[in-house]
């Protein structure tokens, strides 16, 4: 009797978003959030923010049988909060069948590392604190970050990227 060895797991590659990735990222975000995403405050921010593809990350699976497949994305945007340049994270999406695999947090961490390497002071997002606190985000509610439309302030989260980054306060505005 011969035992078959299992096929190696597909390699996961995290890399900056490339121009050709846009349609696949958009399709993933549509599958993850549906049309309701257009009503969210984060979409109001993206309407005036400047896209930062060099800070945005894609998670790709590379497999000899199936080829390259997009598993997740974390898009980054440049804005200002009270005059301070910051990076806004979102949307962040992972394919339905790939959630709970642990690479979503790695994807966000990598996007934050890219922002830090680029000299950014903070990353701001709207999301669930229990999930994002695992990668260094805390509530910005007491810091008076004013979003461009109504939002549950408990969901406004920030991660400082520099020890002397200071507190954020003021309206979220175009970079």
Residue pairs with C-beta under 8 A, 6 or more apart in sequence:
7 65
10 61
10 62
10 63
10 66
10 69
11 61
11 62
11 63
12 59
12 60
12 61
12 62
12 71
12 103
13 59
13 60
13 61
13 62
14 57
14 58
14 59
14 60
14 103
14 106
14 107
14 110
15 57
15 58
15 60
16 53
16 54
16 55
16 56
16 57
16 58
16 114
17 25
17 53
17 56
17 57
17 58
17 73
17 75
18 53
18 58
19 53
21 58
21 70
21 73
24 70
25 58
25 70
25 73
25 75
28 70
28 72
28 73
28 93
28 95
29 37
29 73
29 91
29 93
31 93
31 95
31 96
32 91
32 93
32 94
32 95
32 96
33 91
33 93
37 43
37 91
40 126
41 126
41 147
41 148
41 149
41 150
41 151
42 88
42 90
42 91
42 125
42 126
44 147
44 148
44 149
45 77
45 79
45 88
45 90
45 147
45 148
45 172
46 77
46 88
46 90
48 79
48 148
48 173
48 174
49 77
49 78
49 79
49 88
49 174
49 175
50 77
50 78
50 79
50 174
50 175
51 75
51 76
51 77
52 76
52 77
52 78
52 87
54 114
54 118
55 76
55 87
55 111
55 114
55 115
55 118
55 120
56 73
56 74
56 75
56 76
56 111
57 73
57 74
57 107
57 110
57 111
57 114
58 70
58 72
58 73
59 70
59 71
59 72
59 73
59 94
59 103
59 106
59 107
60 68
60 69
60 70
60 71
61 68
61 69
61 71
62 68
63 69
70 95
71 94
71 95
71 98
71 103
72 92
72 93
72 94
72 95
72 98
72 103
72 104
72 107
73 91
73 92
73 93
73 107
74 89
74 92
74 107
74 108
74 110
74 111
75 89
75 90
75 91
75 92
76 87
76 88
76 89
76 111
76 114
76 115
76 123
77 87
77 88
77 89
77 90
78 85
78 86
78 87
78 88
78 175
79 85
79 86
79 87
79 88
79 124
79 172
79 173
79 174
79 175
80 86
80 172
80 173
80 174
80 175
81 122
81 124
81 145
81 168
81 169
81 170
81 171
81 172
81 173
82 168
82 169
82 170
82 171
83 170
84 121
84 122
84 166
84 168
84 170
85 120
85 121
85 175
86 120
86 121
86 122
86 123
86 124
86 168
87 115
87 120
87 122
87 123
87 124
88 123
88 124
88 125
88 172
89 108
89 111
89 112
89 123
89 124
89 125
90 125
90 126
90 127
92 104
92 107
92 108
92 125
92 127
94 101
94 103
94 104
94 107
105 134
105 135
108 132
108 135
109 135
109 136
111 123
112 123
112 135
112 136
112 159
112 161
115 123
115 161
116 161
116 162
120 161
121 160
121 161
121 162
121 165
121 166
122 158
122 159
122 160
122 161
122 165
122 168
123 137
123 158
123 159
123 161
124 140
124 145
124 156
124 157
124 158
124 168
124 172
125 132
125 137
125 156
125 157
125 158
126 147
126 151
126 155
126 156
126 157
127 137
127 155
127 157
128 155
129 137
129 138
129 139
129 154
129 155
129 157
132 157
133 157
135 159
136 159
137 157
137 158
137 159
138 157
138 158
138 159
139 153
139 154
139 156
139 157
139 158
140 153
140 156
140 157
140 158
140 168
141 153
141 154
141 156
143 158
143 167
143 168
143 169
144 169
144 170
145 156
145 158
145 168
145 169
145 170
145 172
146 170
146 171
146 172
147 156
147 172
148 171
148 172
158 168
